Amino acid sequence: MNFTNKTVLITGASRGIGEATARNFARRGADLILTYNRDEAAARAVIDSLPGDQHACIQLSIENPDSIRMVVEQVIEAFGKIDILVNNAGISRSHPITQTDYPTWQDAWQRTLAVNLTGPANLCHQIVPHMIEQGGGRIVNVSSRGAFRGEPQQPAYGASKAGLNAMSQSLARALAPYHIFIGTVAPGFVKTDMARETLAGPEGESIKNQSPLGRVASPEEVAHGIVFMASEEAAFMTGAILDINGASYFR
């Protein structure tokens, strides 16, 4: 899995899975563009720590269609191409239907779908024409085990990830003739900042024990799956969804 001379755009790359994915790609020779929402310092710290010197970070409000268009234009102008897109940015917030008032419910759904589903869809729309022009590309979408098993405390999250899976498979069929291949990874719980509070709480041990390994995934384990799905070797897996959940859930 050699990515020398490949330009990779990763969303939500200032920490967690995105950061681990950036490090994995960089070790394999890729040039990285990392997007962040608010924490520029963290994104720049990641950039500064990567091997190679053809890397950049850029602010992206993924729920804003205009921000997406401008970022893609800036990246194409600066790097000339985008070989690989990793849609990793995502949010999750608790909003159980029996305990959430209507305004909060509306906000949770609108915000979660905008970041987790519509944003990645818009990024694909803006990048695909460039990939077609350059003769192909790779898109990897980061989904979740929650798309399959249900998320009673955060139904918008589960729905957004199920939608991401369906979009990925639709695009795989639409874009294969253009040599654009779509992969999806669906992790279970991962030891990231987003999950830290939950894992440290009273449910932490039971969550770890959902896997017969007695633990949750590391960001690096998920990153390895993302990089594999972006590789030339995985081309015939286009449309596939790769489960990375330590045998905690089967479908």
N, C-alpha and C positions, 0 to 999 in steps of 0.2 A: 504494500500500500504506500506508494511513493507519490507525493503531491508537489514535487518540485515544479515551479513555474505555474502553479494553480493559485488562483485568487479566491479566497473563501470569505464570505460574509456571514457572520454569526450574530444573531440578535440575543440580547440579554447576556452579554459575555463578560460582565465585570465580576462575576462570582459563580459559585456552584457548578452546575453542569456545563454552562457556557464557557466558563473559565477553563475547566478541565478539557473541554473539547478543543479550545484554542491551543492549549499546550500540546495536545496530542497531534493536531495538524501541523503545528510549528516544528515539532520534532521530525516530522516527515517532509519538511521542505516547503510548506505552503506559505503564501503571503496572506496575512490576516487583516480583515477589517472588522473590528468589534464595535457593536453598538451598545449604548447604555441609555437609560432613561434619565436618571438624576445624578448618579454617582460617577462623575467624570474622573475624580481622583483614583477611584478603584479601577476603572477601565484603563487609565494611563499606567497604573502600577502593573497591571497584567501585561500591557504592551511592552513596557520597559524590561520585563523579566523574561520575555520570549527570545529564543534563539532567532537569529536573522534580523535584518534591519528594514525590510519592506512591509512594515505593519502600520496600521493607523486605527484610531478610534473616532467615533462620530456619534453625536447625540441623535436619538431617534425616538419620537413619540409615536409608537407603533399603532395607537388607536386613531391617529390623525392621518388621513389619506394624503394630504399635502406634504406632510413631513416625510412620508414614505417616498413620494415622487421625487422630492428634492434630494433625499439621501441617495437614492439610486442614481440620479443624474450626477451628483458629486463623485460617487465612487467610480462610475464609468469614465468620467472626465479625468480622474486622477490615476486610475489603474488600467483603464482601457477595456476591462472585461470583468465579469463575475462568473467564475467556473462552477462554484458551489455555493448554495444558499442553505444555511441551517436556521430554521425557524424554531428557536429555543425559548424566546421570551414568553413568560406566562405569569398569570396571577391566580390566586386562590383565596377565597374568603368564605367564612361560615355564614350560611343563611338558610337554616332548616325551615321548611315550609310551615311547620306548626308553631314556630317561635319568632317569626320575622314579620314585621309590619309591612304594609304594601309599598310605601316609598323605598324602604331599604331593600325589599325584594326586587323592585324595578331597577334600582341602582346596581345591585349585585349582578343581575342578568346583563344589563346593558354594558357595564364595564368589563365583565369577564368575557363576553362574546367579542367585544371590540378588540381586546388584547389577544385572546387565545385563538380566535378563529378568523374574524374579518381582517385583522392586521396581517396575519400570514397570507391570507388569500390575496390581499392587495399587493403585498411584496412579490408574490409569485407573478401576479399580473404585470407588474412593472419590470420585472427582471427577465421573464420568459422571452420577450422579443429580442433582447440582447443575446440570450443563449441560442435562440434560433439563428440569429445572424452569424454567430461565431461557430455554429455547427454542432452545438450540444451543450449539455451541462448536467448538474446533479442538484436535486433539492431533497433535503432531509428534514422532516417535521417531527418535533418532539411531542408525543402524545402522552398517554397515561393508562395504566391499568384501570383507572377509574372510568374510562370510556366503556368498559365491558362489565364491570361488576356493580356499577352504580355508586353514587356518592350522596347518601342521604343528608349529610350535613352541608353539602355544597353542590346542589344539583346543577347549577349553571356550569361549574367546572367540568363535571362529568359529561354534560351535554356538549360543551365546547370541544372537548377532546374527541368525543364520538364524531362530531362534525368534521374535525380535522382529519380523522381517519378516512371518512367518506370522501372528503375533498381530495386527499392524497391519492386515493384509488381512482377517482374520476380523472385527475390530472395525469396519472400514470398511463391511462388508456389514451387520453387526448394527445399526449406529448411524446410518446414512444416513437412515432414516425419521424420526429425531429431530433432523435437521439438525446432527449432530455429524460432522465430517469428519476423516479420519485421513490424515496424510502421513508419509512416511519419507524420510530422506536417508541415503545410503550413501557416506561419504567413503572415499577411499584414505588414504594417509599424509598427516597434517596436522602442521604445525610447531607442536606443543604440548609442554608439559612432559612428558607421558607418552611422547612419541616422541623427545624431545631426545637422550637417551643413544644410542638406536639410530642416529639420523641423524648423530650425531657420531662414530660408530664406523666400523669397517672396511667395513661394508655401506652406509654412508651414500650414497656416490656411486651405487652400483648401484640403490639404492631410488629416488633422484631420477631416474635414467635409465629407470626403468620407464615414465615418462611421456615422450612426445616433446617435451614442453615443458622437460624437463630439470630439473624441480623438483617439490616437493610442494606441497600446498595451504596457503594461509594460513588461520587460524581465521576471518578475515573473509569469505573466499570461501564457506566452509561455512555461516557464519551467514546470508549472503544467501539461500542455498537454503532454510534453515530458515524464515526470515521469509516468503519467497515461499509456501512450502507452508502456512503459517499464515494466509495472506491470503484475503480474500473472493474474489479473482480466481482462486484455485486450487481452488475448491470441487469442480469436476467432475473434478479429479485425485484425489479421495478413493480411497485404496487404492494409489496409485502409489508407487513407490520411485524416488527421484531420485538418480542416480549423479553423484558429484562427485569424479572421480578423474583428471582430466587425460588421458583416453584411455589410462590405464595398464591398464585391464581392461574387456573387453566381455562382455556376457552375452546 
